[in-house]
Amino acid sequence: ANDVPGVNALQSGAPVFTRKLGPNTFSIDADPTEGGVTLEGCATPSSTVDPTVQLPARPMPAKSVCDLQQVVGTGSNGSMDSLDRTTDQLRIIPNPDQADGRTGSWSWYPATAIGAVIQREGSNGYLKYAASNLGAFAGATLAFLGGNGAGSCYDGSAYKGFHFKLRGNVSSTDSLSGSIVVSIITAETQTQKYGGDLVGQGGHFHKIVPITPDWQTVTITWKDLDPPSFGDTVNLTKLATTKLQALDFGVTSTATKFELDLDEIFLF
């Protein structure tokens, strides 16, 4: 009933912090798991809120994760990964083979798979990802910056596309048997859950690429990519080359067995 200058507060015999917010109004800091708090008005003033202090305005949300971190490539060196290192360094960040401001490393899916390794033929190293009967979409993903899902963007508009070496096999019960799906993940097509801007879920700009038992060099320009074919991205018609997040090499969910070998991944 009285507008006292301060409040003493005790919990389990020990004082807890109090602050006077206004007439007859106090804030008491206490741990609700530690039992009751005894309050007693006193003549000693509690800490107060300084009404002259101007709190900073709440910042406006970023329009894109690219506003938080974006690296602009110059087009000077397109190296992304030659994989000439040991398996224990496969996922190292920064990736020592990346250039022109890129740092990204590898990941793979699904989580139940053993995953990718670096194998060697003589002095040459390459990535191998093989599995059978996973019953889920599978693939290996090379990020442009950090790890895939980091919410960073790479501006690759100084480049025209990318090329890589590929060999292996895919056995499946659908039309993608003998092929992989190569996708470009951008902040526009990556869901917010995994570090993108997309509210919802959808597909990426992609290209279906036949896979053969012998090494082949695959060259894909940005213009070669087909637009997303499902979900909340189906209306996108142009790849956001300023918002690149990862290269994805995917295998259909109906694959009964696959072996995916990758090497010499470059932008050009």
C-alpha positions in Angstrom: 0.0 0.0 0.0 2.9 2.3 0.6 5.2 3.6 -2.1 8.4 2.5 -0.3 11.9 3.5 -1.7 13.1 0.0 -1.8 12.4 -3.7 -1.2 14.5 -6.3 0.6 14.0 -9.8 -1.0 15.3 -13.0 0.5 15.2 -16.5 -1.0 16.5 -19.4 1.1 18.1 -16.8 3.4 20.1 -15.1 0.6 19.3 -11.7 -0.9 18.1 -11.5 -4.5 18.3 -8.5 -6.8 15.4 -5.9 -6.8 14.8 -2.9 -9.1 12.1 -0.2 -8.7 10.2 0.2 -12.0 7.8 2.9 -10.8 5.4 3.8 -8.0 4.5 0.7 -6.0 6.1 -1.5 -8.7 9.3 -3.6 -8.4 11.1 -6.2 -10.4 12.4 -9.1 -8.4 15.0 -11.5 -9.8 14.6 -15.0 -8.3 14.9 -18.7 -9.3 11.4 -20.3 -9.1 13.0 -23.6 -8.4 14.7 -22.4 -5.2 11.5 -21.8 -3.1 9.6 -18.8 -1.9 10.8 -15.2 -1.8 10.2 -13.0 1.3 9.7 -9.4 0.5 10.0 -6.4 3.0 9.7 -2.7 2.3 12.7 -0.7 3.4 14.0 2.9 3.5 17.1 2.0 1.4 16.3 2.7 -2.3 16.5 -0.2 -4.7 18.1 0.1 -8.1 15.9 2.1 -10.5 15.4 2.4 -14.2 16.9 5.6 -15.5 14.1 7.3 -17.6 16.6 9.5 -19.4 18.4 6.5 -21.0 17.3 6.2 -24.7 17.0 2.5 -25.6 18.2 1.8 -29.1 15.5 1.2 -31.7 14.7 -2.4 -32.6 16.6 -3.1 -35.9 14.7 -3.9 -39.0 14.9 -7.6 -40.0 17.3 -8.3 -42.9 15.6 -8.8 -46.2 17.9 -11.7 -47.0 20.5 -13.8 -45.3 22.8 -12.4 -48.0 22.6 -9.0 -46.2 24.2 -10.7 -43.2 27.2 -12.3 -45.1 28.0 -12.1 -48.8 31.3 -12.6 -50.5 31.6 -11.2 -54.1 33.7 -13.3 -56.4 36.0 -11.7 -59.0 36.0 -14.6 -61.5 39.8 -14.8 -61.1 40.2 -18.4 -59.9 37.4 -20.9 -60.2 38.9 -23.8 -58.1 36.3 -25.3 -55.8 37.8 -28.7 -55.1 40.4 -31.1 -56.6 40.2 -33.4 -53.6 43.9 -34.1 -53.4 44.0 -34.5 -49.7 43.2 -37.1 -47.1 39.8 -38.2 -46.0 40.2 -36.7 -42.5 40.5 -33.3 -44.2 37.5 -33.8 -46.5 35.3 -31.5 -44.4 37.9 -29.0 -43.3 36.8 -25.4 -43.2 38.2 -23.3 -44.9 38.5 -25.8 -47.7 42.1 -25.5 -49.0 41.1 -26.0 -52.6 38.5 -23.2 -52.7 39.6 -19.8 -54.2 38.3 -16.3 -54.9 36.9 -15.8 -51.5 35.2 -19.2 -51.2 35.7 -21.4 -48.1 33.0 -24.1 -48.4 33.3 -27.7 -47.4 31.4 -31.0 -48.0 28.3 -32.6 -46.4 26.1 -35.5 -47.5 22.7 -36.9 -46.9 20.7 -38.7 -45.6 22.0 -38.7 -42.1 21.8 -42.5 -41.9 24.3 -43.0 -44.6 28.0 -43.8 -43.9 28.9 -40.9 -46.1 31.6 -39.8 -48.6 35.3 -40.5 -48.5 38.4 -39.4 -50.5 39.9 -42.3 -52.5 43.0 -42.3 -54.6 44.1 -43.5 -58.0 47.9 -43.1 -57.9 48.5 -39.5 -56.8 45.0 -38.3 -57.7 42.4 -38.0 -55.1 38.6 -38.0 -55.7 35.4 -38.1 -53.7 33.5 -41.4 -53.5 29.9 -41.7 -52.1 28.4 -45.1 -52.5 25.4 -46.8 -50.8 22.5 -49.2 -51.4 18.8 -49.3 -50.4 18.8 -46.1 -48.4 15.1 -45.5 -49.2 15.7 -41.8 -49.3 17.1 -39.0 -51.5 20.9 -39.1 -51.2 23.7 -36.9 -52.3 26.9 -34.9 -51.7 26.9 -31.1 -51.3 29.8 -28.7 -51.7 29.1 -25.3 -50.1 30.4 -22.0 -51.5 31.0 -20.6 -48.0 31.5 -22.5 -44.7 29.1 -25.5 -44.4 25.9 -25.9 -46.3 23.2 -24.2 -44.1 25.5 -21.5 -42.7 23.2 -18.8 -44.1 26.0 -17.2 -46.2 25.8 -16.1 -49.9 28.4 -16.1 -52.6 28.1 -13.8 -55.6 29.2 -15.9 -58.5 27.9 -13.6 -61.2 31.5 -13.1 -62.5 31.4 -16.7 -63.6 29.4 -18.4 -66.4 28.9 -21.8 -64.8 30.9 -24.8 -63.6 32.4 -28.1 -64.7 33.4 -31.3 -62.9 34.6 -34.9 -63.5 32.0 -37.6 -62.9 31.8 -41.4 -63.0 29.9 -44.2 -61.3 26.5 -45.8 -61.6 22.9 -45.4 -60.3 20.4 -48.2 -60.3 16.8 -47.2 -59.5 13.2 -48.1 -60.3 12.3 -44.7 -61.8 13.3 -42.6 -64.8 16.4 -41.3 -63.1 18.2 -44.7 -63.2 21.6 -44.1 -64.7 21.5 -40.3 -63.9 22.2 -37.9 -61.1 20.5 -34.5 -60.4 23.0 -31.6 -60.2 21.5 -28.6 -58.4 22.5 -25.1 -57.5 21.3 -24.2 -54.1 20.7 -20.4 -53.6 19.3 -18.4 -50.8 16.1 -18.0 -52.9 15.6 -21.8 -53.1 17.0 -22.9 -49.7 14.4 -23.1 -46.9 14.9 -20.9 -43.9 15.4 -24.0 -41.7 18.7 -24.6 -43.6 20.0 -21.1 -43.8 18.1 -19.7 -46.8 15.4 -17.1 -47.4 12.6 -19.4 -48.6 9.4 -19.6 -46.5 8.3 -23.1 -47.2 10.0 -25.7 -49.3 10.7 -26.2 -53.0 13.1 -27.4 -55.6 16.3 -25.8 -57.0 17.7 -24.9 -60.4 19.1 -28.2 -61.7 20.3 -30.4 -64.5 19.8 -34.2 -65.0 23.2 -35.6 -65.9 23.8 -39.2 -67.2 26.5 -41.1 -65.2 28.9 -43.5 -66.8 31.4 -46.1 -65.5 34.2 -44.0 -67.1 35.3 -40.5 -66.1 33.6 -37.8 -68.1 33.9 -34.0 -67.8 30.5 -32.3 -67.4 30.2 -28.6 -68.2 27.1 -26.7 -67.1 26.5 -23.0 -67.6 24.0 -21.1 -65.4 21.7 -20.8 -68.5 21.8 -24.6 -68.9 20.0 -25.2 -65.6 16.3 -26.1 -65.6 14.0 -24.1 -63.2 12.6 -25.6 -60.0 9.9 -28.2 -60.7 8.0 -28.4 -57.4 7.1 -26.6 -54.2 7.2 -23.0 -53.4 9.9 -22.2 -56.0 8.1 -23.3 -59.1 7.6 -19.7 -60.3 11.3 -18.8 -60.3 12.6 -18.4 -63.8 16.2 -17.0 -63.2 19.0 -18.4 -61.1 20.1 -15.9 -58.4 23.8 -16.0 -59.2 24.5 -13.4 -56.5 23.0 -15.7 -53.8 24.8 -19.0 -54.3 25.1 -21.3 -51.4 26.0 -24.8 -52.6 26.5 -27.3 -55.4 24.5 -30.5 -54.9 25.0 -33.8 -56.6 21.9 -35.9 -55.9 20.5 -39.4 -56.3 16.9 -40.4 -56.6 15.1 -41.8 -53.5 14.2 -45.0 -55.4 17.9 -46.0 -56.0 18.7 -49.5 -55.0 22.4 -49.0 -55.4 24.6 -46.1 -56.4 28.3 -45.1 -56.6 29.1 -41.5 -57.2 32.7 -40.4 -57.9 33.5 -36.6 -58.3 36.7 -34.7 -59.0 38.1 -31.4 -60.4 35.2 -29.1 -59.5 35.7 -25.7 -61.0 33.8 -22.5 -61.8 34.5 -20.9 -65.1 
